[in-house]
């Protein structure tokens, strides 16, 4: 009786058939059962000696590619090899099963395996949600010679390209002599071209070097091309506010001002404090060294922090540290009045 012949038989006859199989035939039937999502049969085959890692985990790869979650979960409960899990992650990406991708990552599949190979398949097959999941798990958007963004555009997948851009890909990188701006134009992807324009005008892509190159006076100026915000607003949004704090701490003639943090971008935009809260970096503005000898001003700034973000700051601890620094000032910058 062949494998095909027993597919439609009842369970007892199927089990009788399995007992007659040689090990390699049992393993091949195991792979087929995993591919077909027949979890019960996979369980029975394992009980009768099937090898979960047969042919480098072919059953796991097959189940992942078809999104057979029952069989996949069963196999992941076994001692699957790392190579099998990594291969299954790629196959799940190709197959488009985000549930399988998430399960494999949770089970230890390496998202960086083979130069973040799964990301390449996202670019080739238009898997934007899977790309986002894999990148959040630590895959490298700059893998594959930094070509992934352009590869996605070359294949018409602007949604994937947008995900890559959001995770740090550079539109200035090239693939086949064209960069992302040129690929967007070449393939007529107007939606992504709009995304690129917004990206160019955004703050998030600006690196720390941009802020280190400016004086504090320049950073305090209102920027007409940035909606009336100051360089402090922009640095906060870019995640580089620590650069401003370092500048202040290293300049004996400077200090953090309450108005630096509470300035509202016109007409009713967020304050610097609100932006810092949104990006989870409020603590940088409440470094005790910035406020030594000026506790009342620090508390004035803290009072302006939106309530939703105040849990980012341990104010009793910061206040205590400020008190300590006021008694023992930083040499060369803070002095105690007689």
C-alpha positions in Angstrom: 0.0 0.0 0.0 1.5 3.4 -1.0 1.4 6.6 1.0 -1.2 8.0 -1.3 -3.4 5.0 -0.9 -3.7 5.3 2.8 -4.5 9.1 3.0 -8.3 8.4 2.9 -8.3 5.3 5.1 -9.6 5.4 8.6 -7.1 5.9 11.5 -6.8 2.3 12.5 -5.8 1.2 9.0 -3.4 4.1 8.8 -1.8 3.0 12.1 -1.5 -0.5 10.8 0.2 0.8 7.7 2.7 2.9 9.7 3.8 -0.3 11.7 4.9 -1.8 8.4 7.2 1.1 7.4 10.9 1.1 7.4 12.5 4.1 9.2 13.2 6.2 6.2 9.6 5.7 4.8 8.2 6.6 8.3 10.3 9.8 8.3 9.1 10.7 4.8 5.5 10.2 5.8 6.2 12.4 8.8 7.4 15.2 6.6 4.3 14.9 4.4 2.0 14.9 7.4 3.7 18.1 8.8 3.3 19.8 5.4 -0.4 18.8 5.3 -1.0 20.0 8.8 -2.0 16.6 10.1 -0.9 17.1 13.7 -2.5 13.9 15.0 -0.6 11.8 12.5 2.6 13.7 13.3 2.2 12.8 17.0 1.6 9.1 16.2 4.6 9.0 13.9 6.8 10.5 16.5 5.6 8.0 19.0 6.6 5.3 16.6 10.2 6.5 16.1 10.0 9.3 13.5 12.9 11.7 13.7 11.8 15.3 14.2 15.2 16.5 12.7 15.0 14.2 9.7 16.9 15.8 6.8 17.8 18.9 8.7 14.4 19.4 10.1 12.5 19.2 6.8 9.2 18.6 8.6 9.5 21.8 10.6 10.5 23.7 7.4 7.5 22.2 5.6 5.0 23.1 8.3 6.3 26.6 8.6 6.1 27.2 4.8 2.5 26.2 4.8 1.6 27.9 8.1 0.5 24.7 9.7 0.5 26.0 13.2 -0.6 22.8 15.0 2.3 20.8 13.4 4.7 23.7 13.9 3.9 24.0 17.6 4.3 20.2 18.1 7.7 20.2 16.4 8.9 23.3 18.3 8.2 21.4 21.5 10.8 18.8 20.4 14.6 19.3 20.4 14.8 21.0 17.0 18.2 22.0 15.7 19.1 25.7 15.3 19.6 25.2 11.6 16.1 23.8 11.2 14.6 26.7 13.1 16.5 29.2 11.0 15.5 27.6 7.7 11.9 27.3 8.9 11.9 31.1 9.6 12.9 31.8 6.0 10.3 29.4 4.7 7.6 30.9 6.9 8.6 34.3 5.5 8.3 33.1 1.9 4.9 31.5 2.7 3.7 34.7 4.4 2.7 33.2 7.8 3.4 35.9 10.4 2.0 33.5 13.1 4.7 31.0 12.1 7.3 33.7 12.1 6.4 34.8 15.5 6.4 31.3 16.9 9.8 30.5 15.4 11.3 33.7 16.8 9.9 32.9 20.2 11.4 29.4 19.9 14.9 30.8 19.2 15.1 31.1 15.4 18.0 33.5 14.6 16.7 36.5 12.6 20.2 37.4 11.7 21.1 34.0 10.3 22.7 34.0 6.9 23.0 37.8 6.8 19.4 38.3 7.9 18.2 36.1 5.0 14.6 36.3 6.0 14.7 40.1 5.3 15.8 39.5 1.8 12.8 37.3 1.2 10.6 40.0 2.7 12.0 42.4 0.0 11.5 39.8 -2.7 7.9 38.7 -1.7 6.4 41.9 -0.3 6.1 40.8 3.4 5.9 44.2 5.1 4.4 42.9 8.4 6.8 40.1 8.6 9.7 42.5 7.9 8.6 44.7 10.8 8.4 41.7 13.1 11.8 40.4 12.1 13.4 43.8 12.4 11.9 44.4 15.9 13.5 41.0 16.8 16.9 42.3 15.9 17.5 41.6 12.1 19.9 44.0 10.4 18.2 46.3 7.9 21.7 47.1 6.5 22.5 43.5 5.6 22.9 42.3 2.1 25.2 45.2 1.2 22.6 47.7 2.3 20.6 46.9 -0.8 17.3 45.7 0.8 15.5 49.0 0.6 16.2 49.4 -3.1 15.5 45.7 -3.8 12.0 46.0 -2.3 11.4 49.1 -4.5 12.8 47.3 -7.5 10.2 44.6 -7.0 7.3 47.0 -6.5 7.0 46.6 -2.7 6.8 50.2 -1.4 5.2 49.0 1.9 8.2 46.8 2.6 10.5 49.7 1.7 8.7 52.0 4.1 9.2 49.5 6.9 12.9 49.3 6.0 13.2 53.1 6.0 11.5 53.3 9.4 14.0 50.9 10.8 17.1 52.8 9.7 17.7 51.9 6.0 19.3 54.8 4.1 17.6 55.9 0.8 21.0 57.0 -0.4 22.3 53.4 -0.6 22.4 51.9 -4.1 21.2 48.7 -5.8 22.2 48.2 -9.5 23.4 51.9 -9.8 20.1 53.4 -8.5 19.3 54.7 -5.0 15.9 54.6 -3.4 14.8 58.0 -4.7 15.7 56.9 -8.2 14.0 53.4 -7.8 10.8 55.1 -6.5 10.8 57.2 -9.7 11.8 54.4 -11.9 9.0 52.1 -10.7 6.3 54.8 -10.4 5.8 54.3 -6.7 4.3 57.7 -5.8 3.2 56.6 -2.3 6.7 55.7 -1.4 8.0 58.9 -3.0 5.7 60.8 -0.6 7.0 58.8 2.3 10.6 59.7 1.3 9.7 63.4 1.2 8.3 63.2 4.7 11.3 61.3 5.8 13.7 64.0 4.5 11.7 66.6 6.4 11.5 64.6 9.6 13.8 64.7 12.6 14.3 61.0 13.3 17.0 60.4 10.6 19.2 63.2 11.9 22.3 61.8 13.6 24.1 63.1 16.7 26.9 64.6 14.7 24.4 67.2 13.4 23.8 68.5 16.9 27.5 68.2 18.0 28.5 70.5 15.1 26.2 73.4 16.4 26.7 75.7 19.3 24.1 75.9 22.1 23.1 79.4 20.8 22.4 77.9 17.4 20.4 75.0 18.9 18.3 77.5 20.9 17.2 79.4 17.8 13.8 79.0 16.3 14.0 77.2 13.0 11.5 78.5 10.4 12.0 75.4 8.2 11.1 73.2 11.2 7.7 74.6 12.0 9.1 77.2 14.4 10.7 74.6 16.6 14.2 75.0 18.1 17.2 72.7 17.8 16.2 71.4 21.3 12.9 70.2 19.9 14.6 68.6 16.9 17.3 66.9 19.0 14.6 65.5 21.3 12.7 64.1 18.4 15.8 62.6 16.9 16.8 60.8 20.1 19.9 63.0 20.5 19.0 65.2 23.4 21.9 63.7 25.4 24.2 65.6 23.0 22.7 68.9 24.2 23.0 67.9 27.8 26.7 67.0 27.3 27.3 70.4 25.7 25.8 72.1 28.8 27.7 70.0 31.3 31.0 70.7 29.5 30.6 74.5 29.3 31.1 76.3 32.6 29.2 79.3 31.3 26.1 77.3 30.3 23.2 75.7 32.1 19.9 74.1 31.3 17.1 76.7 31.3 13.5 76.0 32.2 12.4 77.9 29.1 14.6 75.6 27.0 12.4 72.7 28.0 9.0 74.3 28.2 9.1 76.3 25.0 6.0 75.5 22.9 6.5 75.1 19.1 3.9 77.4 17.4 1.1 77.5 17.0 0.3 74.8 19.6 2.9 72.2 19.1 4.5 70.1 21.9 7.1 71.4 24.3 10.6 70.0 24.4 9.5 68.1 27.6 6.5 66.6 25.8 8.7 65.4 22.9 11.2 63.9 25.3 8.3 62.1 26.9 7.1 60.8 23.6 10.4 59.2 22.8 11.0 58.0 26.3 14.0 60.1 27.1 12.8 62.5 29.7 15.4 61.4 32.2 18.2 63.0 30.1 16.7 66.5 30.9 16.6 65.6 34.6 20.2 64.6 35.0 21.0 65.9 38.5 24.3 67.5 37.4 22.3 69.8 35.1 20.5 71.2 38.1 23.0 71.3 40.9 22.3 74.4 43.1 19.1 75.1 41.1 16.6 72.7 42.6 13.7 75.1 42.5 14.2 75.6 38.8 14.3 71.9 38.3 11.0 71.5 40.1 9.6 74.2 38.0 10.6 72.3 34.9 9.2 69.1 36.3 5.9 70.8 37.0 5.6 71.4 33.2 6.1 67.7 32.4 2.8 66.2 31.0 1.3 63.9 33.6 1.4 60.9 31.2 5.2 61.0 31.2 6.1 61.7 34.8 6.7 58.0 35.6 9.8 58.2 33.4 11.5 60.2 36.2 12.2 59.1 39.8 11.9 62.7 41.2 12.7 61.8 44.8 16.0 60.2 43.7 16.8 63.1 41.4 16.1 65.7 44.1 18.3 63.8 46.5 21.1 63.7 44.0 20.7 67.5 43.3 20.9 68.2 47.1 24.1 66.1 47.3 25.7 67.9 44.3 24.7 71.3 45.8 26.7 70.4 49.0 29.5 68.8 46.9 29.7 70.8 43.7 31.3 69.5 40.5 34.9 70.9 40.5 35.5 73.6 38.0 31.8 74.3 37.4 29.8 74.6 40.5 30.8 76.7 43.5 29.1 77.0 46.9 28.4 80.6 48.1 29.9 81.4 51.5 
